[in-house]
């Protein structure tokens, strides 16, 4: 089984802070975001809280990454969400060292350094091609991010037993209704 790199584990956890099915968001408040960052060692315990402006930047980055993860299962990303993520990242410079290491640029506030760390983790996945294995579940009522361990990277659902079955059951029922003449075939 292909184990995800640390950067994938971090990005997956970041993307999964919003739960579509339960309609919950760990980042609903700046305090929730700060607690999540502290829990992963990304924000020092002594650091001040997260400002509303920084909170908005984290939310924009998460939305942009989730859009890209959806593209890995065939969804069309929302250009407005991608643009908002790009605008948020433009305010957070990255320093490249002589050894090729990416780090937050000096002078960033402690509340914004974790955002750069998340962006670096995402860029590492993209640069290595591993980003294609990190996906958002194709079942839109779920939307959970997962690491695709399939050999040919073809997995579409976080769980075939749950989300895959839901999708296939709906498709089957739709075909049955069409075959019985109870549904317009153009509404699928």
C-alpha positions as protocol buffer text, in pm:
chain_id: "A"
residue {
  index: 1
  type: UNK
  ca { x: 0 y: 0 z: 0 }
}
residue {
  index: 2
  type: UNK
  ca { x: 136 y: 340 z: -98 }
}
residue {
  index: 3
  type: UNK
  ca { x: 184 y: 555 z: 211 }
}
residue {
  index: 4
  type: UNK
  ca { x: 120 y: 927 z: 171 }
}
residue {
  index: 5
  type: UNK
  ca { x: 409 y: 1166 z: 231 }
}
residue {
  index: 6
  type: UNK
  ca { x: 389 y: 1399 z: 533 }
}
residue {
  index: 7
  type: UNK
  ca { x: 290 y: 1688 z: 306 }
}
residue {
  index: 8
  type: UNK
  ca { x: -12 y: 1488 z: 181 }
}
residue {
  index: 9
  type: UNK
  ca { x: -117 y: 1400 z: 535 }
}
residue {
  index: 10
  type: UNK
  ca { x: -106 y: 1769 z: 629 }
}
residue {
  index: 11
  type: UNK
  ca { x: -293 y: 1892 z: 321 }
}
residue {
  index: 12
  type: UNK
  ca { x: -555 y: 1616 z: 355 }
}
residue {
  index: 13
  type: UNK
  ca { x: -616 y: 1709 z: 721 }
}
residue {
  index: 14
  type: UNK
  ca { x: -637 y: 2077 z: 624 }
}
residue {
  index: 15
  type: UNK
  ca { x: -891 y: 2006 z: 348 }
}
residue {
  index: 16
  type: UNK
  ca { x: -1097 y: 1784 z: 579 }
}
residue {
  index: 17
  type: UNK
  ca { x: -1153 y: 2057 z: 837 }
}
residue {
  index: 18
  type: UNK
  ca { x: -1481 y: 2120 z: 660 }
}
residue {
  index: 19
  type: UNK
  ca { x: -1731 y: 1834 z: 673 }
}
residue {
  index: 20
  type: UNK
  ca { x: -1992 y: 1871 z: 399 }
}
residue {
  index: 21
  type: UNK
  ca { x: -2206 y: 1582 z: 521 }
}
residue {
  index: 22
  type: UNK
  ca { x: -2221 y: 1703 z: 882 }
}
residue {
  index: 23
  type: UNK
  ca { x: -2233 y: 2071 z: 777 }
}
residue {
  index: 24
  type: UNK
  ca { x: -1952 y: 2154 z: 1020 }
}
residue {
  index: 25
  type: UNK
  ca { x: -1634 y: 2355 z: 991 }
}
residue {
  index: 26
  type: UNK
  ca { x: -1342 y: 2337 z: 1234 }
}
residue {
  index: 27
  type: UNK
  ca { x: -1235 y: 2677 z: 1101 }
}
residue {
  index: 28
  type: UNK
  ca { x: -1571 y: 2847 z: 1152 }
}
residue {
  index: 29
  type: UNK
  ca { x: -1399 y: 3088 z: 1388 }
}
residue {
  index: 30
  type: UNK
  ca { x: -1045 y: 3223 z: 1413 }
}
residue {
  index: 31
  type: UNK
  ca { x: -1015 y: 3045 z: 1750 }
}
residue {
  index: 32
  type: UNK
  ca { x: -1106 y: 2712 z: 1589 }
}
residue {
  index: 33
  type: UNK
  ca { x: -840 y: 2767 z: 1325 }
}
residue {
  index: 34
  type: UNK
  ca { x: -581 y: 2860 z: 1589 }
}
residue {
  index: 35
  type: UNK
  ca { x: -663 y: 2546 z: 1790 }
}
residue {
  index: 36
  type: UNK
  ca { x: -624 y: 2328 z: 1479 }
}
residue {
  index: 37
  type: UNK
  ca { x: -290 y: 2489 z: 1391 }
}
residue {
  index: 38
  type: UNK
  ca { x: -163 y: 2452 z: 1748 }
}
residue {
  index: 39
  type: UNK
  ca { x: -276 y: 2089 z: 1755 }
}
residue {
  index: 40
  type: UNK
  ca { x: -49 y: 2018 z: 1459 }
}
residue {
  index: 41
  type: UNK
  ca { x: 246 y: 2213 z: 1592 }
}
residue {
  index: 42
  type: UNK
  ca { x: 214 y: 2478 z: 1322 }
}
residue {
  index: 43
  type: UNK
  ca { x: 133 y: 2766 z: 1556 }
}
residue {
  index: 44
  type: UNK
  ca { x: 323 y: 2825 z: 1879 }
}
residue {
  index: 45
  type: UNK
  ca { x: 116 y: 2800 z: 2194 }
}
residue {
  index: 46
  type: UNK
  ca { x: 237 y: 3147 z: 2295 }
}
residue {
  index: 47
  type: UNK
  ca { x: 133 y: 3303 z: 1963 }
}
residue {
  index: 48
  type: UNK
  ca { x: -153 y: 3547 z: 1965 }
}
residue {
  index: 49
  type: UNK
  ca { x: -481 y: 3446 z: 1805 }
}
residue {
  index: 50
  type: UNK
  ca { x: -570 y: 3460 z: 1438 }
}
residue {
  index: 51
  type: UNK
  ca { x: -693 y: 3792 z: 1300 }
}
residue {
  index: 52
  type: UNK
  ca { x: -1007 y: 3801 z: 1086 }
}
residue {
  index: 53
  type: UNK
  ca { x: -792 y: 3892 z: 782 }
}
residue {
  index: 54
  type: UNK
  ca { x: -560 y: 3593 z: 832 }
}
residue {
  index: 55
  type: UNK
  ca { x: -862 y: 3370 z: 899 }
}
residue {
  index: 56
  type: UNK
  ca { x: -1007 y: 3473 z: 562 }
}
residue {
  index: 57
  type: UNK
  ca { x: -675 y: 3388 z: 390 }
}
residue {
  index: 58
  type: UNK
  ca { x: -673 y: 3036 z: 541 }
}
residue {
  index: 59
  type: UNK
  ca { x: -1034 y: 2981 z: 432 }
}
residue {
  index: 60
  type: UNK
  ca { x: -951 y: 3097 z: 79 }
}
residue {
  index: 61
  type: UNK
  ca { x: -651 y: 2865 z: 59 }
}
residue {
  index: 62
  type: UNK
  ca { x: -854 y: 2570 z: 186 }
}
residue {
  index: 63
  type: UNK
  ca { x: -1134 y: 2637 z: -64 }
}
residue {
  index: 64
  type: UNK
  ca { x: -884 y: 2662 z: -351 }
}
residue {
  index: 65
  type: UNK
  ca { x: -710 y: 2339 z: -255 }
}
residue {
  index: 66
  type: UNK
  ca { x: -1046 y: 2160 z: -219 }
}
residue {
  index: 67
  type: UNK
  ca { x: -1138 y: 2278 z: -570 }
}
residue {
  index: 68
  type: UNK
  ca { x: -815 y: 2134 z: -707 }
}
residue {
  index: 69
  type: UNK
  ca { x: -876 y: 1805 z: -523 }
}
residue {
  index: 70
  type: UNK
  ca { x: -1218 y: 1787 z: -688 }
}
residue {
  index: 71
  type: UNK
  ca { x: -1056 y: 1832 z: -1028 }
}
residue {
  index: 72
  type: UNK
  ca { x: -868 y: 1508 z: -962 }
}
residue {
  index: 73
  type: UNK
  ca { x: -1200 y: 1320 z: -981 }
}
residue {
  index: 74
  type: UNK
  ca { x: -1334 y: 1507 z: -1284 }
}
residue {
  index: 75
  type: UNK
  ca { x: -1505 y: 1808 z: -1127 }
}
residue {
  index: 76
  type: UNK
  ca { x: -1455 y: 2148 z: -1286 }
}
residue {
  index: 77
  type: UNK
  ca { x: -1290 y: 2384 z: -1035 }
}
residue {
  index: 78
  type: UNK
  ca { x: -1460 y: 2715 z: -961 }
}
residue {
  index: 79
  type: UNK
  ca { x: -1226 y: 2981 z: -1108 }
}
residue {
  index: 80
  type: UNK
  ca { x: -1339 y: 3237 z: -848 }
}
residue {
  index: 81
  type: UNK
  ca { x: -1233 y: 3010 z: -560 }
}
residue {
  index: 82
  type: UNK
  ca { x: -897 y: 2940 z: -726 }
}
residue {
  index: 83
  type: UNK
  ca { x: -842 y: 3312 z: -785 }
}
residue {
  index: 84
  type: UNK
  ca { x: -926 y: 3391 z: -421 }
}
residue {
  index: 85
  type: UNK
  ca { x: -672 y: 3131 z: -305 }
}
residue {
  index: 86
  type: UNK
  ca { x: -410 y: 3279 z: -538 }
}
residue {
  index: 87
  type: UNK
  ca { x: -479 y: 3629 z: -402 }
}
residue {
  index: 88
  type: UNK
  ca { x: -439 y: 3502 z: -45 }
}
residue {
  index: 89
  type: UNK
  ca { x: -110 y: 3332 z: -134 }
}
residue {
  index: 90
  type: UNK
  ca { x: 23 y: 3643 z: -309 }
}
residue {
  index: 91
  type: UNK
  ca { x: 32 y: 3813 z: 31 }
}
residue {
  index: 92
  type: UNK
  ca { x: 251 y: 3538 z: 179 }
}
residue {
  index: 93
  type: UNK
  ca { x: 603 y: 3535 z: 36 }
}
residue {
  index: 94
  type: UNK
  ca { x: 818 y: 3222 z: 33 }
}
residue {
  index: 95
  type: UNK
  ca { x: 1196 y: 3216 z: 60 }
}
residue {
  index: 96
  type: UNK
  ca { x: 1394 y: 2966 z: -148 }
}
residue {
  index: 97
  type: UNK
  ca { x: 1724 y: 2868 z: 13 }
}
residue {
  index: 98
  type: UNK
  ca { x: 2044 y: 2782 z: -174 }
}
residue {
  index: 99
  type: UNK
  ca { x: 1969 y: 2414 z: -105 }
}
residue {
  index: 100
  type: UNK
  ca { x: 1629 y: 2446 z: -271 }
}
residue {
  index: 101
  type: UNK
  ca { x: 1431 y: 2441 z: 52 }
}
residue {
  index: 102
  type: UNK
  ca { x: 1115 y: 2653 z: 67 }
}
residue {
  index: 103
  type: UNK
  ca { x: 1044 y: 2840 z: 391 }
}
residue {
  index: 104
  type: UNK
  ca { x: 819 y: 3126 z: 501 }
}
residue {
  index: 105
  type: UNK
  ca { x: 989 y: 3456 z: 419 }
}
residue {
  index: 106
  type: UNK
  ca { x: 1132 y: 3647 z: 714 }
}
residue {
  index: 107
  type: UNK
  ca { x: 902 y: 3906 z: 864 }
}
residue {
  index: 108
  type: UNK
  ca { x: 576 y: 3713 z: 837 }
}
residue {
  index: 109
  type: UNK
  ca { x: 367 y: 3724 z: 1151 }
}
residue {
  index: 110
  type: UNK
  ca { x: 349 y: 3396 z: 1348 }
}
residue {
  index: 111
  type: UNK
  ca { x: -22 y: 3363 z: 1257 }
}
residue {
  index: 112
  type: UNK
  ca { x: 61 y: 3365 z: 886 }
}
residue {
  index: 113
  type: UNK
  ca { x: 364 y: 3133 z: 884 }
}
residue {
  index: 114
  type: UNK
  ca { x: 146 y: 2818 z: 904 }
}
residue {
  index: 115
  type: UNK
  ca { x: -43 y: 2931 z: 594 }
}
residue {
  index: 116
  type: UNK
  ca { x: 286 y: 2941 z: 407 }
}
residue {
  index: 117
  type: UNK
  ca { x: 376 y: 2597 z: 547 }
}
residue {
  index: 118
  type: UNK
  ca { x: 46 y: 2462 z: 413 }
}
residue {
  index: 119
  type: UNK
  ca { x: 108 y: 2624 z: 74 }
}
residue {
  index: 120
  type: UNK
  ca { x: 458 y: 2476 z: 64 }
}
residue {
  index: 121
  type: UNK
  ca { x: 320 y: 2130 z: 148 }
}
residue {
  index: 122
  type: UNK
  ca { x: 69 y: 2163 z: -137 }
}
residue {
  index: 123
  type: UNK
  ca { x: 336 y: 2285 z: -381 }
}
residue {
  index: 124
  type: UNK
  ca { x: 560 y: 1988 z: -289 }
}
residue {
  index: 125
  type: UNK
  ca { x: 275 y: 1752 z: -379 }
}
residue {
  index: 126
  type: UNK
  ca { x: 218 y: 1929 z: -709 }
}
residue {
  index: 127
  type: UNK
  ca { x: 591 y: 1935 z: -792 }
}
residue {
  index: 128
  type: UNK
  ca { x: 636 y: 1562 z: -724 }
}
residue {
  index: 129
  type: UNK
  ca { x: 313 y: 1462 z: -901 }
}
residue {
  index: 130
  type: UNK
  ca { x: 171 y: 1322 z: -576 }
}
residue {
  index: 131
  type: UNK
  ca { x: -107 y: 1581 z: -578 }
}
residue {
  index: 132
  type: UNK
  ca { x: -290 y: 1358 z: -828 }
}
residue {
  index: 133
  type: UNK
  ca { x: -329 y: 1095 z: -552 }
}
residue {
  index: 134
  type: UNK
  ca { x: -494 y: 1340 z: -314 }
}
residue {
  index: 135
  type: UNK
  ca { x: -858 y: 1377 z: -416 }
}
residue {
  index: 136
  type: UNK
  ca { x: -1194 y: 1505 z: -298 }
}
residue {
  index: 137
  type: UNK
  ca { x: -1463 y: 1238 z: -292 }
}
residue {
  index: 138
  type: UNK
  ca { x: -1670 y: 1244 z: -611 }
}
residue {
  index: 139
  type: UNK
  ca { x: -1984 y: 1196 z: -398 }
}
residue {
  index: 140
  type: UNK
  ca { x: -2078 y: 1562 z: -357 }
}
residue {
  index: 141
  type: UNK
  ca { x: -2280 y: 1502 z: -41 }
}
residue {
  index: 142
  type: UNK
  ca { x: -1952 y: 1384 z: 115 }
}
residue {
  index: 143
  type: UNK
  ca { x: -1663 y: 1583 z: -33 }
}
residue {
  index: 144
  type: UNK
  ca { x: -1406 y: 1419 z: 198 }
}
residue {
  index: 145
  type: UNK
  ca { x: -1041 y: 1442 z: 91 }
}
residue {
  index: 146
  type: UNK
  ca { x: -858 y: 1110 z: 66 }
}
residue {
  index: 147
  type: UNK
  ca { x: -528 y: 960 z: -48 }
}
residue {
  index: 148
  type: UNK
  ca { x: -579 y: 734 z: -352 }
}
residue {
  index: 149
  type: UNK
  ca { x: -384 y: 411 z: -300 }
}
residue {
  index: 150
  type: UNK
  ca { x: -505 y: 248 z: -622 }
}
residue {
  index: 151
  type: UNK
  ca { x: -229 y: 139 z: -858 }
}
residue {
  index: 152
  type: UNK
  ca { x: -356 y: 345 z: -1151 }
}
residue {
  index: 153
  type: UNK
  ca { x: -483 y: 640 z: -942 }
}
residue {
  index: 154
  type: UNK
  ca { x: -842 y: 579 z: -1054 }
}
residue {
  index: 155
  type: UNK
  ca { x: -1022 y: 581 z: -721 }
}
residue {
  index: 156
  type: UNK
  ca { x: -1308 y: 836 z: -712 }
}
residue {
  index: 157
  type: UNK
  ca { x: -1471 y: 789 z: -373 }
}
residue {
  index: 158
  type: UNK
  ca { x: -1334 y: 806 z: -21 }
}
residue {
  index: 159
  type: UNK
  ca { x: -1516 y: 478 z: 47 }
}
residue {
  index: 160
  type: UNK
  ca { x: -1649 y: 247 z: -221 }
}
residue {
  index: 161
  type: UNK
  ca { x: -1870 y: 79 z: 39 }
}
residue {
  index: 162
  type: UNK
  ca { x: -2042 y: 405 z: 136 }
}
residue {
  index: 163
  type: UNK
  ca { x: -1999 y: 687 z: -116 }
}
residue {
  index: 164
  type: UNK
  ca { x: -1936 y: 469 z: -420 }
}
residue {
  index: 165
  type: UNK
  ca { x: -2241 y: 260 z: -337 }
}
residue {
  index: 166
  type: UNK
  ca { x: -2458 y: 573 z: -296 }
}
residue {
  index: 167
  type: UNK
  ca { x: -2350 y: 701 z: -634 }
}
residue {
  index: 168
  type: UNK
  ca { x: -2396 y: 370 z: -812 }
}
residue {
  index: 169
  type: UNK
  ca { x: -2737 y: 316 z: -649 }
}
residue {
  index: 170
  type: UNK
  ca { x: -2858 y: 660 z: -765 }
}
residue {
  index: 171
  type: UNK
  ca { x: -2731 y: 593 z: -1118 }
}
residue {
  index: 172
  type: UNK
  ca { x: -2905 y: 256 z: -1126 }
}
residue {
  index: 173
  type: UNK
  ca { x: -3234 y: 403 z: -1000 }
}
residue {
  index: 174
  type: UNK
  ca { x: -3212 y: 681 z: -1259 }
}
residue {
  index: 175
  type: UNK
  ca { x: -3159 y: 429 z: -1540 }
}
residue {
  index: 176
  type: UNK
  ca { x: -3454 y: 224 z: -1415 }
}
residue {
  index: 177
  type: UNK
  ca { x: -3682 y: 530 z: -1411 }
}
residue {
  index: 178
  type: UNK
  ca { x: -3574 y: 625 z: -1764 }
}
residue {
  index: 179
  type: UNK
  ca { x: -3629 y: 269 z: -1888 }
}
residue {
  index: 180
  type: UNK
  ca { x: -3978 y: 275 z: -1738 }
}
residue {
  index: 181
  type: UNK
  ca { x: -4047 y: 606 z: -1911 }
}
residue {
  index: 182
  type: UNK
  ca { x: -4086 y: 802 z: -1586 }
}
residue {
  index: 183
  type: UNK
  ca { x: -3803 y: 1048 z: -1637 }
}
residue {
  index: 184
  type: UNK
  ca { x: -3672 y: 1279 z: -1905 }
}
residue {
  index: 185
  type: UNK
  ca { x: -3333 y: 1134 z: -2011 }
}
residue {
  index: 186
  type: UNK
  ca { x: -3188 y: 1484 z: -2054 }
}
residue {
  index: 187
  type: UNK
  ca { x: -3218 y: 1567 z: -1680 }
}
residue {
  index: 188
  type: UNK
  ca { x: -2944 y: 1333 z: -1558 }
}
